[in-house]
Amino acid sequence: MSSPAPHISEPRTDASKADAQSSPATRESAVDDVLASLPEIPPFDEVAPLDARALSKSLFERLAVLDEGTHEYAYVRNTLVELNLALVKFAASRFRSRSEPMEDIVQVGTIGLIKAIDRFEADRGVEFPTFAMPTIVGEIKRFFRDTSWSVRVPRRLQELRLDLAKAGDELAQKLDRSPTVAELAERLSISEEEVVEGMAASNAYTASSLDAQPDEDEAEGTLADRIGYEDHGLEGIEYIESLKPLIAELAPRDRKILSLRFVANMTQSEIGEELGISQMHVSRLLARTLGRLRRGLLVEE
């Protein structure tokens, strides 16, 4: 449906601007004047693409003669945003496969649309959709680049990841196999170290849950089942290996007392009965032996 071209009124003088700021009633009257000068705009969801383009052209011509910050300027600018939301939805549909909600993508794209409206100059002879689409898509891509990574990495590595993915697909089709690091480096004219760095950075893009189930063709359990655990017994290996030669130097009775106390878990009284000596004697022998071993460890360190 076509709409008549709007009647563009002359810019207001400084006196009329002052009058518009004098009272709320005056400001409402000024907005009414702007509405009267605009073409009739049907509900935004009913405007066909060609009609939206014609209406946008008229609104941009009207926006050019309004002062930024006025109620009239804000109304025309907001109308342009509503009228061109279809561009945002079209751009957002290209990212439908991403995990982010479509509402968030549309919201970010709308920010790009607003930036495009603020920068657009109708007298340059460029159609607004042609001018706005790169800005909208760029804003959405920036959103994914800055927020989609599980671990933040430098932007240089984020861009390198994309270059590696593209070069990898092209070389795989050409070679009928996965390309090597050297082939990727030659294709992108970078060093092999940079390729390895970019591949490592790719691991930070997504994170898997420890409880995630494996693929059907994998016999292994969840990732949590395959991750190693901390073996606290390893902490004492160094001391055990250091004690072995020190214990070997002890007298047979001292070694037997250590074995009965710390291996068999016998009490000092039980050890005394086993060896035919008093519990007090066992205590003195055990304290002497432990002191000797302790000093030996300190000397070794």
C-alpha positions as CSV (number, residue, x, y, z in Angstrom):
1,M,0.0,0.0,0.0
2,S,1.4,3.4,-0.9
3,S,1.3,6.4,1.2
4,P,1.3,10.1,0.2
5,A,4.6,12.0,0.7
6,P,4.6,14.0,3.9
7,H,4.4,17.7,3.9
8,I,7.7,19.0,5.3
9,S,7.1,22.2,7.3
10,E,9.8,24.8,7.7
11,P,12.1,24.6,10.7
12,R,10.9,26.6,13.6
13,T,12.6,29.8,14.6
14,D,14.3,30.3,17.9
15,A,11.2,32.1,19.1
16,S,9.0,29.3,18.3
17,K,11.4,26.9,20.0
18,A,11.3,29.0,23.1
19,D,7.5,28.9,22.9
20,A,7.5,25.1,22.6
21,Q,9.5,24.9,25.9
22,S,7.3,27.2,27.8
23,S,4.6,24.8,29.0
24,P,3.4,21.2,28.7
25,A,0.4,22.3,26.7
26,T,2.6,24.1,24.2
27,R,4.8,21.0,23.8
28,E,1.8,18.7,23.2
29,S,0.6,21.2,20.6
30,A,4.0,21.0,18.9
31,V,3.9,17.2,18.8
32,D,0.5,17.3,17.3
33,D,1.8,19.6,14.6
34,V,4.5,17.0,13.8
35,L,1.9,14.2,13.7
36,A,-0.2,16.3,11.3
37,S,2.7,16.8,9.0
38,L,3.6,13.1,8.8
39,P,2.0,10.6,6.4
40,E,-0.6,8.3,7.8
41,I,1.2,5.2,9.3
42,P,-0.8,2.0,9.6
43,P,0.0,-0.6,12.3
44,F,3.7,-1.5,11.9
45,D,3.1,-5.2,11.5
46,E,0.8,-4.5,8.6
47,V,3.3,-2.3,6.6
48,A,4.6,-4.0,3.5
49,P,8.4,-3.8,2.9
50,L,8.1,-1.4,-0.1
51,D,5.7,0.8,1.9
52,A,8.0,0.7,4.9
53,R,10.9,1.9,2.7
54,A,8.8,4.8,1.3
55,L,7.6,5.8,4.8
56,S,11.1,5.6,6.2
57,K,12.4,7.9,3.5
58,S,9.7,10.5,4.4
59,L,10.5,10.2,8.1
60,F,14.2,10.6,7.5
61,E,13.5,13.8,5.5
62,R,11.4,15.1,8.5
63,L,14.0,14.0,11.0
64,A,16.7,16.0,9.2
65,V,14.9,19.4,10.0
66,L,14.1,18.6,13.6
67,D,16.3,19.5,16.5
68,E,17.8,16.5,18.4
69,G,16.5,16.2,21.9
70,T,13.1,17.6,21.2
71,H,9.8,15.7,21.6
72,E,9.2,15.8,17.9
73,Y,12.6,14.4,17.1
74,A,12.2,11.5,19.6
75,Y,8.7,10.7,18.1
76,V,10.0,10.5,14.5
77,R,13.1,8.5,15.6
78,N,11.0,6.0,17.6
79,T,8.7,5.6,14.6
80,L,11.6,4.8,12.4
81,V,12.8,2.1,14.8
82,E,9.3,0.5,15.0
83,L,8.9,0.7,11.2
84,N,12.2,-1.1,10.5
85,L,12.2,-3.8,13.1
86,A,11.6,-6.3,10.3
87,L,15.2,-5.7,9.3
88,V,16.3,-6.7,12.7
89,K,14.2,-9.9,12.7
90,F,15.5,-10.8,9.3
91,A,19.1,-10.3,10.4
92,A,18.5,-12.2,13.7
93,S,17.1,-15.2,11.8
94,R,20.5,-15.9,10.4
95,F,21.7,-16.7,13.9
96,R,18.7,-19.0,14.8
97,S,21.0,-22.0,15.3
98,R,22.8,-20.3,18.2
99,S,22.1,-21.2,21.8
100,E,21.1,-17.7,22.8
101,P,17.4,-16.9,23.0
102,M,16.0,-15.2,19.9
103,E,14.6,-12.4,22.0
104,D,18.1,-11.5,23.2
105,I,19.4,-11.5,19.6
106,V,16.6,-9.3,18.4
107,Q,17.2,-6.9,21.3
108,V,20.9,-6.6,20.4
109,G,20.0,-6.2,16.7
110,T,17.7,-3.3,17.7
111,I,20.6,-1.5,19.2
112,G,22.4,-1.8,15.9
113,L,19.2,-0.5,14.1
114,I,19.2,2.6,16.4
115,K,22.8,3.3,15.7
116,A,22.1,3.0,12.0
117,I,19.2,5.5,12.2
118,D,21.4,8.0,14.1
119,R,24.2,7.7,11.5
120,F,22.1,7.6,8.3
121,E,22.2,10.5,5.9
122,A,19.4,10.4,3.4
123,D,21.0,12.9,1.0
124,R,23.8,10.4,0.2
125,G,21.4,8.5,-2.1
126,V,21.8,5.1,-0.3
127,E,18.7,3.1,0.6
128,F,18.4,2.7,4.4
129,P,18.1,-1.1,4.5
130,T,21.4,-1.3,2.5
131,F,23.0,1.0,5.0
132,A,21.5,-0.5,8.1
133,M,21.9,-4.2,7.6
134,P,25.8,-4.3,8.1
135,T,25.4,-2.3,11.3
136,I,22.7,-4.6,12.6
137,V,24.6,-7.8,11.8
138,G,27.8,-6.3,13.1
139,E,26.2,-5.5,16.4
140,I,24.8,-9.1,16.7
141,K,28.2,-10.6,15.8
142,R,29.9,-8.4,18.4
143,F,27.4,-9.7,21.0
144,F,28.3,-13.3,20.2
145,R,32.0,-12.5,20.2
146,D,31.9,-10.8,23.6
147,T,29.5,-13.0,25.5
148,S,29.3,-16.5,23.9
149,W,32.8,-17.7,25.0
150,S,32.8,-19.8,28.1
151,V,36.2,-18.4,29.0
152,R,37.2,-14.9,27.9
153,V,40.1,-15.0,25.4
154,P,41.7,-12.0,23.5
155,R,39.8,-10.8,20.5
156,R,42.8,-11.7,18.3
157,L,42.4,-15.4,19.2
158,Q,38.6,-15.2,18.8
159,E,39.1,-13.9,15.2
160,L,41.9,-16.5,14.6
161,R,39.5,-19.3,15.6
162,L,37.1,-18.2,12.9
163,D,39.9,-18.0,10.3
164,L,41.1,-21.5,11.3
165,A,37.6,-22.9,11.0
166,K,37.1,-21.4,7.5
167,A,40.5,-22.5,6.3
168,G,40.1,-25.9,7.8
169,D,36.8,-26.5,5.9
170,E,38.3,-25.3,2.6
171,L,41.4,-27.4,2.9
172,A,39.4,-30.5,4.0
173,Q,37.3,-30.3,0.9
174,K,40.4,-29.8,-1.3
175,L,42.6,-32.5,0.3
176,D,39.8,-34.9,1.2
177,R,41.3,-35.1,4.8
178,S,41.8,-33.0,7.8
179,P,44.6,-30.4,7.2
180,T,47.8,-30.4,9.2
181,V,49.0,-27.6,11.4
182,A,51.7,-26.8,8.7
183,E,49.1,-26.6,6.0
184,L,46.8,-24.3,8.0
185,A,49.8,-22.1,8.8
186,E,50.7,-21.9,5.1
187,R,47.1,-21.1,4.1
188,L,46.7,-18.3,6.6
189,S,50.3,-17.1,6.3
190,I,51.0,-17.4,10.0
191,S,53.3,-19.5,12.1
192,E,52.6,-23.0,13.3
193,E,52.8,-21.7,16.9
194,E,49.9,-19.3,16.2
195,V,47.8,-22.1,14.7
196,V,48.3,-24.2,17.8
197,E,47.5,-21.2,20.0
198,G,44.3,-20.6,18.0
199,M,43.3,-24.3,18.3
200,A,43.8,-24.2,22.0
201,A,41.7,-21.1,22.3
202,S,38.9,-22.8,20.5
203,N,38.5,-25.1,23.5
204,A,37.3,-22.1,25.5
205,Y,34.3,-21.4,23.2
206,T,32.0,-24.0,24.8
207,A,32.1,-25.8,28.1
208,S,30.7,-29.3,28.8
209,S,28.9,-30.2,32.0
210,L,30.6,-32.8,34.1
211,D,27.3,-34.7,34.2
212,A,26.9,-34.6,30.4
213,Q,26.1,-38.0,28.9
214,P,28.5,-39.4,26.2
215,D,27.5,-40.1,22.7
216,E,25.7,-43.4,22.0
217,D,28.7,-44.9,20.4
218,E,31.0,-44.2,23.4
219,A,31.2,-46.9,26.1
220,E,32.7,-44.5,28.7
221,G,30.6,-42.8,31.3
222,T,30.1,-39.2,32.1
223,L,33.0,-36.7,32.1
224,A,33.0,-36.7,35.9
225,D,33.6,-40.5,35.9
226,R,36.6,-40.1,33.7
227,I,38.3,-37.3,35.6
228,G,41.1,-38.3,37.9
229,Y,40.8,-37.7,41.6
230,E,43.3,-36.5,44.2
231,D,45.1,-39.4,45.9
232,H,46.0,-38.2,49.3
233,G,48.3,-41.2,49.7
234,L,50.7,-39.7,47.2
235,E,51.5,-36.9,49.8
236,G,53.4,-39.4,52.0
237,I,55.4,-41.2,49.3
238,E,58.4,-38.9,49.6
239,Y,58.6,-39.5,53.4
240,I,58.2,-43.2,53.0
241,E,61.0,-43.5,50.5
242,S,63.2,-41.3,52.7
243,L,62.4,-43.4,55.8
244,K,63.3,-46.7,54.2
245,P,67.1,-46.4,54.5
246,L,66.7,-44.8,58.0
247,I,64.6,-47.7,59.2
248,A,67.0,-50.2,57.7
249,E,69.8,-48.8,60.0
250,L,67.8,-49.4,63.2
251,A,68.4,-52.3,65.6
252,P,66.1,-55.3,65.0
253,R,64.2,-54.7,68.2
254,D,63.5,-51.0,67.3
255,R,62.3,-52.1,63.9
256,K,60.0,-54.7,65.5
257,I,58.5,-52.1,67.9
258,L,57.8,-49.8,64.9
259,S,56.1,-52.6,63.0
260,L,54.0,-53.7,66.0
261,R,52.9,-50.1,66.7
262,F,52.3,-48.7,63.3
263,V,51.6,-51.8,61.2
264,A,49.8,-54.1,63.6
265,N,48.3,-51.2,65.5
266,M,49.2,-52.7,68.9
267,T,49.2,-50.6,72.1
268,Q,52.4,-50.0,74.0
269,S,51.1,-52.5,76.7
270,E,50.5,-55.2,74.1
271,I,54.0,-54.6,72.6
272,G,55.5,-54.9,76.1
273,E,53.8,-58.2,76.7
274,E,54.9,-59.4,73.2
275,L,58.6,-58.5,73.9
276,G,58.6,-59.2,77.6
277,I,59.4,-55.7,78.7
278,S,57.4,-53.0,80.5
279,Q,55.0,-50.5,78.8
280,M,57.2,-47.6,80.1
281,H,60.3,-49.2,78.5
282,V,58.4,-49.5,75.2
283,S,57.4,-45.9,75.4
284,R,61.0,-44.8,75.9
285,L,62.3,-47.0,73.1
286,L,59.6,-45.8,70.7
287,A,60.2,-42.1,71.5
288,R,64.0,-42.6,71.0
289,T,63.4,-44.3,67.7
290,L,61.0,-41.7,66.4
291,G,63.3,-38.9,67.4
292,R,66.1,-40.5,65.5
293,L,64.0,-41.0,62.4
294,R,62.8,-37.4,62.6
295,R,66.3,-36.0,62.8
296,G,67.3,-38.2,59.9
297,L,64.6,-36.7,57.7
298,L,65.6,-33.2,58.6
299,V,69.2,-33.9,57.7
300,E,68.1,-35.5,54.4
301,E,66.1,-32.3,53.5
